[in-house]
Amino acid sequence: MSVSPARADRVRSTAGRIRAFWRGAAWIAALLLASAGVRAACDGPQIRPDQAAIASAHPLATEAGLKILEAGGNAFDAAVAVTAALAVVEPYGSGIGGGGFWLLHRAQDCLEIMLDGRERAPLAAHRDLFLDDAGQFDPAAALDGPLSAGIPGTPAALVQLAEQYGRVPLAQTLAPAIGLARDGFEIGDRYRRVAAWRLSALRASPAATAQFLLDGEVPPRGHRLHQPDLADTLERLASDGHAGFYAGETAERLISGVRAAGGIWTPEDLAEYRAVEREPIVGSFRGWRIVSAAPPSSGGVLLVQILNMLSAIEPRPESGAARIHALTESMRRAYRDRARYLGDPDHVQMPIERLTHPYYAAGLIRDVDPTRATPSTTAGTDTASSEGRDTTHFSILDREGNRVAATLSINYPFGSGFVPPGTGVLLNDEMDDFSAQPGVANAYGLVGGEANAIAPGKRMLSSMSPTFLESRETVAILGTPGGSRIITMVLQGILGVVDGVPLEDWIAQPRIHHQYLPDRLEFESGALSPAELGELTAMGHRLELLSRPIGDMQAIVWDRANGQVKAASDPRGAGHAEVR
C-alpha cells in the first residue's frame, strides 16, 4: 500500500530525532501485514485441549469450579460456581451485591460474547447525587453506605450463564457456595487486613457488623466465618432464578433495608435489571488476535489503542528505558481518551471504531518525543489512587475448548460496607466509578467527563478487562483486579505472552503504570533498573515507587501445538490454579 508524499511528510514532520524513532509509512504496511496474518477465532479444524484448567483468587473457589467440571458441567457452569464461591469467601473483592464482565468463548460454534453484569445507577439517581451544599464532590458519600450502591448485576449474570450456556441446573452450580456460606470457612490474613482498613464502614451497618466482624472487631486468625443469611439468599436464587433475587422476599428485604438507611432504590430498579450480551472489542498485534471487554468497560478499547500505538513505533524498542518510555506514552494517550469518550453504550455515543483504528493510533503518537516525556494536562486533581487489589478475576478452560475470563467487583474493599438486614448481601459502592464531577478524581485517581456522568439507569464506566489472546499455536486467558491499573497490567501480560515469556514469569513480573492523571509513572519494586530510573528521570518522567505489590493475575495458557495446558495464580495473592 502506498502513501502520498504529503502524508509521509506529515508523519515525518516532527524533529529529526523523532524520524529515527518513528518510521514514516513503513509501519502502515507492517500493520496491514500483521492484520492479514491473524486467524479468525474459529477457522480450520477445531482442536480440543487435553486437560481443563481453572485459576482463581481463592483455593475454595477453584475447588468449587473443578467439582462442577468433574460432575459433567462445562466452563460456563464452572464459571457460575466460581463466581458464587468467590462471593462467599472473598467478600472484600466481589459478591452477589456487585457486578462484573464474563468474557465467553463457546467452542461448538465459536461464539464470543461479553456478558455485561455491570451495576446500574438507581432510577432516582442524578448527576449531582454526590455534591455537597457548596457544589463540591463528597467522596465519602460515594464510597460508604447504601447511597453509593448501584443495582447489582451478578445474580442476573449467573442465571443467564446457567440458562443459556450451562448444562447443569443452577441449584447444582450454586451448591458449593451455599455450603461455604452455611458451613463457614476459615478467614485468611488478607480478610483481616482489609476488614481492619474498612472497619468504620462495616461498623456503620449493624447487619455487616454481625456478618463480618466479631463483637464489633476484626475476627482473630483462624476464625470460621458463617453467613447464614447469604446462604438463604443464594438458595432462593438457585430455586427461583432471576426472580429469586430481583423479586419476592429477597427484593423486599433489599429495598426496605436500603431505604431505611438513606438509599434510593425502588422495586422498579430491581425489576428492570437485566444482564446484557455485548460484542467484545477485537484487535490484532504482531499476529495475535486480542478479544477483550467492551464498554461499559474501557479495557478492550484501551488495550487495542495501546497495542496499535506500540505497533506503530519503528524502530521497535526491545528493552530498556526506550521501551518503558514508549509504553508510558502510549498508556498516557489511551487513558486521556478514556476520560474524554467512554461510558455506557446504552446512554452515550462513542467513536469506538475510530478509537481502535490503527490510523488513529498513528495520529496519537505523532507528537511523541523519544527523548522527553509528554506532560499530561494539569487540569484535575492529583489524587493518590488506591492500591487496587480489591475486585477479583478467574480464568477457565474446559476439555471441549470452551473458555471464560471473568473480572468481578464490588469496587472498594468490602464495597459500601452496607448489608440490608436479613439478606447477607454486601452491597457495592460502584457509584463512585461515575464521574461525579468533571475533572475531579474518584477513589482510583481517575478523572472523567460527561460521557461517564451519573444518570438514571446508567452503567458506570469500568476498567475490568477480561481478555483472550490467540495465535495459531497458543490461546491465553487472563485478567486481574487492580482498579485503574487493571488495563496496564493485562497489557503487560499480553506483551509477555507475545514475547514468549513463560507463564510463571510474566504473571509474576514487576509492573509499571501510567493513567494520564495523575501525571506519574508508577512502578513496583524491581520493575525498573537503576539505569532505567536515571534515564526516565532525565526524560522528565515523574516516577513513583509503589509501596505494595499490585494486581492478582489469574491466567491459563493452552499450547495447541502439543495440547499442553498451564495455569498460574499471581504470587502476589493467595489464589490457586489447577490443571486436570
JOGI-V213312 format. One record per backbone hydrogen bond with DSSP energy under -0.5 kcal/mol. CO is the residue of the C=O (numbers start at 1). NH is the residue of the N-H. Records with the same first field share a line. If there is no record, write none. Layout:
CO: NH / NH
//
This chain:
4: 8
5: 9
6: 10
7: 11
8: 12
10: 13
15: 18 / 19
16: 20
17: 21
18: 21 / 22
21: 314
22: 24
23: 27
25: 28 / 29
26: 30
27: 31
28: 32
29: 33
30: 34
31: 35
32: 36
33: 37
35: 38
40: 43
52: 580
53: 397
54: 578
55: 395
56: 576
58: 61 / 62
59: 63
60: 64
61: 65
62: 66
63: 67
64: 68
65: 69
66: 70
67: 71
68: 73
69: 72
74: 78
75: 79
76: 80
77: 81
78: 82
79: 83
80: 84
81: 85
82: 86
83: 87
84: 88
85: 88 / 89
86: 90
90: 93 / 94
92: 414
93: 410
95: 98
96: 155
97: 428
98: 153 / 154
99: 409
100: 117
101: 103 / 407
102: 104 / 115
103: 405
104: 113
105: 107 / 403
106: 109 / 110 / 111
111: 106
113: 104 / 115
114: 116 / 278
115: 102 / 117
116: 276
117: 100
119: 460
120: 151
121: 457
122: 125
126: 129
128: 131
130: 138
132: 135
136: 132
137: 139
138: 141 / 142
139: 142
140: 143 / 144
142: 432
145: 148
146: 149
148: 431
151: 120
153: 157
154: 158
155: 159
156: 160
157: 161
158: 162
159: 163
160: 164
161: 165 / 166
169: 172 / 173
170: 174
171: 175
172: 176
174: 178
175: 179
176: 180
177: 181
178: 182
179: 183
180: 184
181: 227
185: 225
187: 222
188: 192
189: 193
190: 194
191: 195
192: 196
193: 197
194: 198
196: 199
198: 202
199: 203
200: 204
202: 205
204: 206
205: 209
206: 210
207: 211
208: 212
209: 213
214: 217
217: 214
220: 223
223: 187 / 225
224: 226
225: 185
227: 231
228: 232
229: 233
230: 234
231: 235
232: 236
233: 237
234: 238
235: 239
236: 240
237: 241
240: 243
241: 244
242: 245 / 246
243: 247
247: 251
248: 252
249: 253
250: 254
251: 255
252: 256
253: 257
254: 258
255: 259
256: 260
257: 261
258: 261 / 263
259: 262
266: 269 / 270
267: 271
268: 272
269: 273
270: 273
276: 116 / 278
278: 114
281: 292
283: 290
285: 288
288: 285 / 290
289: 470
290: 283
291: 468
292: 281
293: 300
294: 297
296: 462
298: 302
299: 303
300: 304
301: 305
302: 306
303: 307
304: 308
305: 309
306: 310
307: 311
308: 312
309: 312
310: 313
312: 314
316: 318
319: 323
320: 323 / 324
321: 325
322: 326
323: 327
324: 328
325: 329
326: 330
327: 331
328: 332
329: 333
330: 334
331: 335
332: 336
333: 337
334: 338
335: 339
336: 340
337: 341 / 342
338: 342
339: 449
343: 345
344: 347 / 348
350: 352
351: 355
352: 356
354: 357
357: 361
358: 362
359: 363
360: 364
361: 365
363: 366
365: 368
368: 370
369: 372
372: 369
373: 375
381: 383
390: 482
392: 408
393: 57
394: 406
395: 55
396: 404
397: 53
398: 401
402: 398
403: 105
404: 396
405: 103
406: 394
407: 101
408: 392
409: 99
410: 412 / 429
412: 415
414: 417
416: 145
418: 427
420: 423 / 424
424: 426
425: 420 / 427
427: 416 / 417
429: 432
430: 433
431: 434
434: 436
435: 454
437: 440
439: 381
442: 445
443: 386
446: 442
448: 439
449: 452
450: 453
451: 344
452: 435
455: 458
458: 121
462: 298
464: 299
466: 293
467: 478
468: 291
469: 476
470: 289
473: 560 / 561
474: 471
475: 558
476: 469
477: 556
478: 467
479: 554
482: 485
483: 486
485: 489
486: 490
487: 491
488: 492
489: 493
490: 494
491: 495
492: 496
493: 497
494: 498
495: 499
496: 501
497: 500
502: 505 / 506
503: 507
505: 508 / 509
511: 524
513: 522
515: 517
518: 515 / 520
520: 522
521: 544
522: 513
523: 546
524: 527
529: 533
530: 534
531: 535
532: 536
533: 537
534: 538
535: 539
536: 540 / 541
537: 540
539: 373
541: 543
542: 521
544: 523
553: 570
555: 568
556: 477
557: 559 / 566
558: 475 / 560
559: 562 / 563 / 564
563: 50
564: 559
566: 557
568: 555
570: 573
574: 59
576: 56
578: 54
//
